[in-house]
């Protein structure tokens, strides 16, 4: 299934909150603060949403440039409505983001996730897309919940 991916608009926040809540990622009330600089155009943050053929928002992603780096970006959020998962929506969204960042001279994209067993599917998903586990910070999120760091080069080093 091919989907339409576009930039986030303010009126999308209700739908994005539903996606965040559906995946139990964080309190969706935080979206207002998380998107403030984006809507005020005071940052380089990038928010993307995925629409299906009925123009329903079914996925969201959020990436930021890492401070004090040369064109390194961090994918802080990617989520697909549970009813739309396992339909290649997440893969299409990440591919779109990678292509967008490559076109804008980004070098690396990093992803950070939890070491908990319930995140094994996410870690496997990223690795299938070519991301390599490059680091682990013990007890980062909580006791016995490490931060796993994955990365992908966005161009071939020559």
N, C-alpha and C positions, 0 to 999 in steps of 0.2 A: 504494500500500500504506500503510495506516494503522498506525502503531506506537504502543507505550505508552512514555511518557517518565516517568521517576521520579527521585527523588534517589538518589544513590550510597549503597550500604550497604557495610560493611566486607568482607562476603563476596564482593562484586563485584570486588575488586581483582585477582584472578587473571584474570578475563575482560578487565578494562580493560588489564592488562599485555599481554595477547595483541593487543589492538587497537593499543596504542602500538607494540609490536614489529612488527606487521603493516605499519604505516605508517612504520616506522623514524624515529620522531619524536625520541626521546631514550632513554637507558637506562631501561627500565621499573622498575628497582630504585629509581629516584628517586620513584616513586609513594608509597612509604611515608612519606617525609619531606613530600612535597607534600600529602598528605591528613591529616597528623597534627593540625593545628589544626582542620580540618573535623570530624574524628571526636571531638575533645575539645570541640567547640562553643565554641572560643575565637576564632573569626573569623566574618566574614560571607561567606566564600567559598561559592560554590555549585557543586556537582558534580551533573551529570545523566548518566543512562545511558538508552539506548534499548533496548527489548526487542522482539523480534519475536513472532509469534503462538505460538512454542514456548518463550517466556520466555528465549530466548538473548540475551545482551547483545551488541549489534552496533554500538554507537556510544557515544561519551563526549564530554562537553563540560565545561569548567571556566571559570568567570568569577569575577572578583574586583572589589570596589569599588576605584577608584583613590584612593589616599591624597591628602588635601588638596584634594579636589574636592567639588563639590555634585552628588552622585548621578550620577557618571560611572563606568561599569563597563568592564572590559577582558576580552574573551574570549580567554583564554590558550591554550585547547586545544579543538579540535573534531576528531574523527577517527571514521571509519566503517570497519569491516572491509572490506578490499578486495573481498571477494566480495559485499558488499552496496552498494558504491558505484554511483552513477548510477541510483538507485532513489528519489530524493527524500528519503532519510533525513536527510541533512545539512540540507536546506532546512526540513524539519519540525522538526528540533532547534533550528535558529536561530530560527525563528518562535516556537517554544515559549519559548525563553529571552527573546526580545524581549517577548513578552506577559507573562511572569513578572516581568521587570524593570519594565515599564510599570505593572503592578498594584502594584508596590512603589515607585513614584515615581521611577524612574531617568530621567535626562534623555538621556544619550548612551551608546552602546555603541561601543567602539573595538576594532579588530582590528589586530594587527601581523603582518606576514609578510615573507618574503624576496623580494628582487628577482630571484633566480636563475630561469632559464628553466623549471626543473622546478616552480616555484610559479606559473606563469602560469595554470594551470587554477584554482588556489585564488583568485587575485586576480580572475579573471573570474567565478567563482562568487559571491564576495562582492559584486561590482559588480552582478550580475544581481539580487541580493537588496536592492539599493538603497544599498549602502555606497559612499561616495565616497572616493577617494584624496585625502588632505589633506596628506600630508607624506612625505618621504623623507630618511633619514639615511644618507649615504654610508659604505660600509665598516663598517657597524655590526656585523654578524655575523662578517665576515671581510673580507679584501681583496676588493673588487669584489662584495661581497654586502651590498647595502643593506637597511635596514629600510624597508618600505613601511607607512605608517599609513593605515588606512581608518576611517571613522566613519559612524554613522547616528544621527540624532535619533530618539528613541523617542516623541516626541509632536510634534504640529504647533505650531510657535511662532506665537502669536497676538499 
